[in-house]
Amino acid sequence: MGTDLEISSNKKSRFSPFLKQCFVTAGVGCNIIGHGCVLGYPAILLPQLEGPNAQFKLSTSAASWIASIMGITQLLGSFLTPSIMERYGRKISHFAVIIPNLLSWFIIMLAFNFEMLFAARVLQGLSIGLLSPLRSVLIGEYTSPKNRGAFLTTVSLTQSFGIFFVHLIGSLLSWQTTALICVIFPFISFIMTIYSPESPSWLVTKGRHDDCRKVFHWLRGHEEDKELDEMIEARIMFEKAKIAEKAERKTNGLQNLVVIIRKPEFYKPIILMMHAHVLVNFSGGTTMTAYSTVILESVMGPDANKYFWMIFLDGQRLVFNAAAVFAINRFKRRTMMFATGAISILSQFSLAGYLYFKGQGSLAYDAFWIPVLLINMKIFAVAVGMLPLPNVIGGEVFPLEYRSIGGTISLASFSGTFFIVLKTFSSLLNSVGMYGLYLVYGSVLTYCMIVIWWLLPETKGKTLQQIEDEFKGRPMSSEEKEELKSLQEDPVKQYMRRMSEWSVQSIHV
């Protein structure tokens, strides 16, 4: 395996499978911490460039582009990932994510004008976009079903830590020194990725079944061989079907594309995750990261210490994200999604009502604790459910055959709404006020939750193959299972022999 950690099925490792899963997840997590720093960096960069000691000044338009350009390049990056991930593997794809982020921080450290900062933010958005479809796939394929939910929840936990870290460090140090410190996280991720194995799911798609078994046993031990066998068997059946389809195909490429699009295991997860990613941005986490001081001043009043509450809410979000790791591993996905979704919708509409009636001067009772409570409710819902759950579910619902393209298409909705939410925030605030903005966001959340209620199956504790079968509406047929039994003696050799036979038949046809 080259520079991978020593992987041997014959030598007993001194590290448990759980610790190995922690290691590979931590490699992804360090990179996500760096991306959290990227998301929170404008909140400390732009105020320093507006100060009297700024090395150079940014116009209002330039500052808005620095904050929001990532939404566009993020979309571009998410569409580049599938081809890299499928052709070169998950590990090489992770290197491709890290390198632009490393370069961007060095460019920021040396920046002396808007153009250099803009170029760095373009690279950072590209890096985030490249990782968006990859991170849940990596963690989902590396980890056991019993711990997968907790590991996938670390995506939001590490991102929240990165936001908290850059806000804290940036309030004490200059923006150049902050950039120097932030570059540490992608560098650590780069080193850890060198010593991480390739994903067993990718290895099986390339027919490298022996390597797949070795890596799977290294990551999971020998207690989950049933999932390994199901994964290899399902891939063998897929290859058989693909060869038979090529031999019997009488339709053109467009008709085949239509057939794929009409498969429920293809379109249902995509529609589900598109709406789940819209939830992330409209639930309030995105706007609180970039416009926290504006929001806090509008909701709590001009006398509130908005900088104190910004750091306080960042810390609270980090604590709630840590609690979500245990909660999501304990409770069912649907239960968590709809419980936190209800809290998020309630907090949005409550804030809209509170701000509207306060502006009209018709509140019978008002106190500072009311907006504080409502903002904390919103942050709780974001940290425990709205942010981590889409990452968890995204690592579970896509079938192996369409995992890359499905994740990329659904993440396009995230990049698009990320850009829309940040770009339209100021104009919406000026036109309909903060109460109108919360009313719009609450309505979007309600619509998304209705769609998710219809499409989301329960995924907790299920293997990826079982989840795929549920979207199909049926498990593997008895005829398919009987045919697979004939492959049990030596599945690889039998599979290769039958491939050869079908190839000869296809030539004659």
N, C-alpha and C positions, 0 to 999 in steps of 0.2 A: 504493500500500500504506500510505498514511498516514504514521505515524511509523516504519514499518519502515525498515531499512537500504535504501539505493538498490539496487533490483533491476531490472536491464535486461539483456535478452538481446542487445542490440546493442552495448553498451559493455563493453569488457574491463576487468575489475576488477584492481586491483593486489594483491589478496589471493587466495591460492589457495583452492580449495574446502575443502581440509583445514583451513586456518586459520579459515574461516567455520564449519565444523562444530565446531571447537574453541571458537569464541566462543559459539555457541548452547548447546553442552553446558556451558560454564562458567557461563552464566546459570542453568541448572538446578542445577549443582553448588553454587553459592553458597547457594542456598536449602536444599539438602540439608545443607550444613555447619551452617546455622542449626538444622536439625532434629536433627543430631547433638548440638549444644549443648543442645537441649531434652531429649534422652534422657539425657545425662550430668549435667544440672543438679541433680537431686535428691541426687546423691552429695556435692555441696558445699553445697547449700542446707540440707538437714536437719541435718547435724552443727553448722552455725553457729547454727541456731535452738535447738539443745539446749545450747549453751554458756552460760556465766554472763553474757555481755554481750548476749544475744539480746534484740531489741526486743519480741518476743512469743514465747510457747511454743506448741508443737503437741503434742497427745496422740499416743500410739502409733497409734491408729486414724486420726487426721487425717493423720499422716505417711504412713501406708500408702496413703491415698487420693490424696495429692499425687503419690506415685510411680506409682500404677497407673491413675488415672482416664483416662489417655490411651488405654488399650486399648478403652474404651467409645466415647469420642468419635471415636477413629480409625475405628472401624467405621462410625459415622454419616457421617463425611466421605467415606469410600470409596464410599458409596452415592449421595452427592450429585454426585460427579464426572461420571458418564456423561452425565446430562442437560445439564450445563453444557458438557462437552466436545463433545458432538454438536451442540448447538444453536448455541453461540457460538464454538466453535473451541478449539484447544489453547492459543493465546496468552491469550485472556481467562480461560481456566481457570487458567492459571499465575498471573495477577494475583489471582484468587480465592483461591489458595493462600497467596500472600505476605502479603496484608493482615491476616488473623487473627494470623499469627505476629508481624508488626510490632506490632500492638496489644497482644499478650500480654506482650511484653518491657517495654513502657511501664507496663503495669499492675503487673508484678512490681516495677519500680523504685519505684513509689509505694505498694506494699502495706504495710499495717500490721496485717493480721489474716489468719486462715485463709481467710475467704470470698474475699478478693481474690486470694490465691494460687491457690485452687481455680478461680476463674473464669478466671484466666490459663492454668492447665494445661488447662482444658476447651478454650479457644481453640487452644492448641498441639496438643492431640490432634486437633482438627478439621482444623487445617492439615496435619498429617502424614497424616491419612486422605485428605484431598483430593488430596495429591500422590502417594500410594502408587500408584494406578492410572495416574496421568498421567506420572510421571517416565520410566518405561521406554518408554511410548508416544511421548513427545516425542523422546527420544534415538534410539529405534529408527527413527522416521520422518524425522528430520533427517539421519542419518548413512549413509555407504556401507557395504555388506555387508562389505567387506574390513577396515574399521575399527570396525564396529559393536560387536563384542565388547569391544574395548578401551574404547570410549566408555561402554558400559553398565557396565563394571566400575568406572568412576569413581563410580558411585552408592554402592557400599560404601566406596570409598576416601575420598570426601568426608565421608560419615557418620562414619567412623572418625576422621578428622581433627577433626571437630566435637566428638566425645566426648573425644579427647585434649586439644583446646584448652581446653574448659570445665573439665576436671579440673585442668589445669595452671594456668590463670588463677584458677580458684576457690580453689586452695590458697594463693594469694598475696594475693588481694583479697577484699573483702566481697561478699556475694551480690548487693547492689544494683549495685555497680560492675561486677561480672561480667555482669549483665543488660544494662547500658548498652553494654558492649563487644559482646555477642552480637547486639544489634540491628543491628549494621553489616552482617552477612551477608545477611539478607533485604532490607535497603535496597539493597545493591549488586545483588542479583538483580532487584529491581524495575526499576532503571535499565537493566540489560542486556536485560530482557524487552521494554522499550519499543522497543529498537533491534533486536529479533529478528523474523524473518518468521513468518508463519503456516505451519503444516505443509502440505506439498504433498499429503499423503494426505487431510487434511480438505478441502482445496480441491477435490479430484477428487470427493469424495462430494457436494459441493454443485453439481457441474456446471461449476465455474469452471476449465475445462481450460487456458485461456490463462494465467491466474494460476498454476495448478499448474505449467505448463511453465517459466514465468519463475522461480518460486521454486526449483523442482527444479534448473534449470541454475545458479542462483546458488549453491545449496548444494553441488551435485555436479559442476558443469561439464557437458561434453557427452559424456563418455566412458561414461556409464551410461544412455544413452537407452533401452537395451533394457528396463531395469527400469521406466522411466517409461512406455514403450509398453505393457508388460505390465500395469501398474497401471491405466492408463486403459482398456485393452481389457477387463480383468477387471471394472471398474466398469460399463462399457457393457453387458457381458453380464449383469451382475447387475441393472441397471435393466430390461433387456429381459425377463429372467425374472420380475421383480417385476410388470411391466405385464401380461405374459401370464398370470401367476398371478391377478392381480386380475380379468382378463377371463374366466378359466375357473373361478374359485374357486366351489366348491359346498359347501365345508366351513365350519364356524364358527371363531371365533378360538381356542378351546381346542384344536381339532384341528390348527390351524396351529402353535400353540405346541408341541404334541407332535411335529410333524414337525421343527421346528427343533431341539428338544432331542435328537432321535434322530440328528441329523447328527454324524458323527464329528469333523468340523472344529470343532464347537461344544463337545461334551462332553469330548473327549479333552484338549484344552489346559487346560480348567478343572480336571479331576481332577488332571492333571499338576501344575499350578501350586498347587493347594490343598496337595498333599503337599510341594511344594518350599518353600512358605512355612512349613509346620509344621517342616520341617528347620531353618529359620533360628532359630526360638525354642528348639527342644529341643537344638540343637547346643552351646549354652552362651554364645553371644554376648549374648543378652538378660539372662541372670542375672548374667553377669560385669559388665555395665554398671551394674546397679542394686545388686547385692549382692557386689561384688568383695571387699571387706574381710572379709566373713563367710566367703566361699568360701575365700579364701587362708588365713585363720586356721585353718579346719577341715582343709584339705588339708596345709598346710605346718607347722602347729603354732603355738602361741601365741608362741613366741620369734621367729618370722619378722617382718621389717619389712613389714607388710602394705601400708602406704602407698607405700613404695618399689616394691614389686612391682606395685601397681596402676598406677603411672605407667609402670613398665618394660613391663608387658604392653600398656598402651595404645600406647606407642611401637612395640613389636614388631608389634602388630596393624596399625598404620599402615604400617610398612615392608612387611609381607607383603601388604597390600592394594595397595600400589604395585607390588610384584612380580607380583601377580595380573593387573594391566593387561596386562603383556607376556605372561604365561603363557597367559591365555585367548585372546589374539590369535594365539598360536602353536599351541596344542594344541586338539584337538577337544573339543567340549562334553561329550560322553559320557565321554571319557577323563578329563577333569578332574573331572567330577561323581563318578564312581565311585572314582577314586583318593583324592580328599579325603574322600569319604563313608566309605571303608574306614578311613582314618586317624582320622576323628571317632568312629566306632563303636568302634574299637580303644582309643582313649584313654578313652572313657566307661566301657567294661567294665573296662579296666585300673585306672582310678581306683577303681571300685567294689570290685574285688578287693583292691587295695592297702589301702584304708581299712578294709575288713572284717577282713582278716587282721591288720592293725596293731592294730585295736581288740581283737581276740581275743588279741593277744600271741603269735601263732604265726608271725611272719615270721622266716625263717632269716637274712635279711640286710636291713638297713634303713640308708638314708643320705638326706641332705637332697636330693641330686641326683635321686632317683627321683620324688618329687612335682613337683619343678621341671620335669623332663623331660616328665612326663605332662601337666601344665598347658600347657606350651609346645606340645606336640603338638596339644592341643585348640584353642589359639588359632591355630596355623598352619592347621588344617583350616577353622576358621571364617573366617579372613581371606582365604585363597586360594580356597576353594571354597564352603563352606556359605552365606556371606553374599553374595558377588558373583554367583555363578552363577544363583540364582533371579532376580535382577534382570536379568541378561543374557538368560536364556531367556524371561522374561516379556515382554521387548520384541520377541521374535521369533516366538513360537508362535501368537499369536492372529490369526485372519483379520481383515481390515479390517472386514468386515460386523459382527463380534461383538467387536471389540477392546475397546470401552468396557465393555460389560456383562460380558464374560468376565473381564476383568481385575478388575472390581469384585467379582464373585462369589468368585473365587479369593482375593482379598485379604481377604475376610471371615474366612477361615481364619487369616490372619496376625494380624488384630486380636484374634480370639477367643483364639488360643493365646498371644498376647502378654499379654493380661490374665490368662489362666489360669496361665501360668508364673510371673508375678510375684506373683499373689495367693496361690498355693498353695505357693510356695517355703518360707516359714517353717513352715507346718504340716507339709509333707512332711519337712522337716529335723528337726522335733521328733518326728515319729511313726516314720519309718523310718531316720533318720540320713542323713548325706551319702552313704554307700555305697549305700543304698537308692535315693536320689534319682538317682544316676548310673546305677543299674541300670534304673530306669524310663526315663530319657532315652535310654539306649542301645537299649532295646527299641523305643521309638517310632522312633528313627532307622533301625533295621533294617527295620521294616515300611515306612517311607516310601521307603527305597532300593529295595525290591523292586517297589513300584508304579512308581517312576520308571524303573527298568530296563525295565519292560514298555511304558511309554508314550512315553519320550523319544526322538525322532528326532535324527539328527545335523543341526545347524543352522548350523554354521560355514561361512562363505563362500557361503551360499545366500541368494537373494532372499526377501523376505517372501512373494511369490506362490508360489515353489517349496516353501517350508515348508508353506504352506496346502494346496497340492496333495498333499503327502505325507500330511497328516492325512486328506484326503479319500480317499486310497488310489488316486487316479488323477490324471494331469494333465488339462489341458483337452483335450476330445475333438477328433478331426480335423475333425468336422463344425463344431464351434464355431470352430476355427481358420480353416476355409475361409470361414465366414460373416464372420469378422472381417477377412479380406483385402479384402472388398468395401468396408470402411470406411477403408482406408488412404489413399485420395485426399484425403478431407476428413472425418475421423471425427466431428468435432463437428457439422457440418451434416447429415451422413448420419444421425447418431444422433438429432438433433432432428427430422428429417423423419420417421423411422420411429416416433418417440414419438408424433408427431401422428397418423400412420396408425393405430397401435394404439389410441390414445385414441378415434378415430372408430369403429373396429371394436368396442371395448368398449361404446360407447354403444348401437350397434345390437344387440349381444348382450343 
